[in-house]
Amino acid sequence: MPQVNDTVHIRFSLRGLGGPFWQTNATVASVSQGVALLDGLDRQVPAAVSELKRAGANRWTLDWEVRSRP
């Protein structure tokens, strides 16, 4: 279970294409009822704890697939 101040490496990929087109890091601001609130993007973003994969001590990865590139 992620804790406050853990680091989350986020990889954004396009549906149907291989590999991420953008990667960044965020920090866990809070965790409540299976949702982690991530800080470090232009605003705080919720992410389901079940989508986070452990990547070491206090580190997590999160893969988000988007429909179209912004």
C-alpha positions as a Markdown table, in Angstrom:
| # | Residue | x | y | z |
|---|---|---|---|---|
| 1 | Met | 0.0 | 0.0 | 0.0 |
| 2 | Pro | 1.5 | 3.4 | -1.0 |
| 3 | Gln | 2.2 | 5.9 | 1.7 |
| 4 | Val | 2.2 | 9.7 | 1.8 |
| 5 | Asn | 5.4 | 11.1 | 0.2 |
| 6 | Asp | 6.1 | 7.9 | -1.9 |
| 7 | Thr | 7.2 | 8.5 | -5.5 |
| 8 | Val | 5.1 | 7.3 | -8.4 |
| 9 | His | 6.6 | 7.1 | -11.9 |
| 10 | Ile | 3.8 | 7.7 | -14.4 |
| 11 | Arg | 4.0 | 6.5 | -18.0 |
| 12 | Phe | 1.4 | 7.7 | -20.5 |
| 13 | Ser | 0.9 | 5.7 | -23.7 |
| 14 | Leu | -1.5 | 5.9 | -26.6 |
| 15 | Arg | -3.9 | 3.1 | -27.1 |
| 16 | Gly | -2.7 | 0.7 | -29.8 |
| 17 | Leu | 0.9 | 2.1 | -29.9 |
| 18 | Gly | 3.9 | 0.6 | -28.2 |
| 19 | Gly | 5.7 | 2.4 | -25.4 |
| 20 | Pro | 5.1 | 5.6 | -23.5 |
| 21 | Phe | 5.0 | 9.0 | -25.2 |
| 22 | Trp | 5.5 | 10.8 | -21.9 |
| 23 | Gln | 6.8 | 10.0 | -18.5 |
| 24 | Thr | 6.9 | 11.9 | -15.2 |
| 25 | Asn | 7.1 | 11.5 | -11.5 |
| 26 | Ala | 4.5 | 12.4 | -8.9 |
| 27 | Thr | 4.3 | 12.2 | -5.1 |
| 28 | Val | 1.6 | 10.6 | -3.1 |
| 29 | Ala | -0.2 | 13.4 | -1.3 |
| 30 | Ser | -2.8 | 11.2 | 0.5 |
| 31 | Val | -4.3 | 7.7 | 0.4 |
| 32 | Ser | -7.9 | 7.0 | 1.3 |
| 33 | Gln | -10.5 | 4.3 | 0.5 |
| 34 | Gly | -8.4 | 2.7 | -2.3 |
| 35 | Val | -7.5 | 6.0 | -4.0 |
| 36 | Ala | -4.1 | 7.7 | -3.9 |
| 37 | Leu | -4.1 | 11.5 | -4.6 |
| 38 | Leu | -1.0 | 12.3 | -6.7 |
| 39 | Asp | 0.8 | 15.7 | -6.5 |
| 40 | Gly | 3.3 | 17.0 | -9.0 |
| 41 | Leu | 1.3 | 17.5 | -12.2 |
| 42 | Asp | -0.5 | 20.7 | -13.0 |
| 43 | Arg | -3.1 | 19.7 | -10.4 |
| 44 | Gln | -3.6 | 16.8 | -7.9 |
| 45 | Val | -4.9 | 13.7 | -9.6 |
| 46 | Pro | -6.6 | 10.6 | -8.2 |
| 47 | Ala | -5.3 | 7.2 | -9.0 |
| 48 | Ala | -6.7 | 3.8 | -7.9 |
| 49 | Val | -4.3 | 2.1 | -5.5 |
| 50 | Ser | -5.0 | -1.2 | -7.4 |
| 51 | Glu | -3.3 | 0.3 | -10.5 |
| 52 | Leu | 0.0 | 1.1 | -8.8 |
| 53 | Lys | 2.8 | -1.5 | -9.1 |
| 54 | Arg | 5.6 | -1.6 | -6.5 |
| 55 | Ala | 8.9 | -0.6 | -8.0 |
| 56 | Gly | 11.0 | -0.7 | -4.8 |
| 57 | Ala | 11.0 | 0.9 | -1.4 |
| 58 | Asn | 8.7 | 4.0 | -1.4 |
| 59 | Arg | 8.5 | 3.8 | -5.2 |
| 60 | Trp | 5.6 | 2.8 | -7.5 |
| 61 | Thr | 4.8 | 2.8 | -11.2 |
| 62 | Leu | 1.6 | 3.7 | -12.9 |
| 63 | Asp | 0.8 | 3.1 | -16.6 |
| 64 | Trp | -2.0 | 5.3 | -18.0 |
| 65 | Glu | -3.4 | 4.7 | -21.5 |
| 66 | Val | -4.9 | 7.6 | -23.2 |
| 67 | Arg | -7.2 | 7.7 | -26.3 |
| 68 | Ser | -5.5 | 10.6 | -28.0 |
| 69 | Arg | -2.4 | 12.6 | -27.5 |
| 70 | Pro | -3.0 | 16.1 | -26.0 |
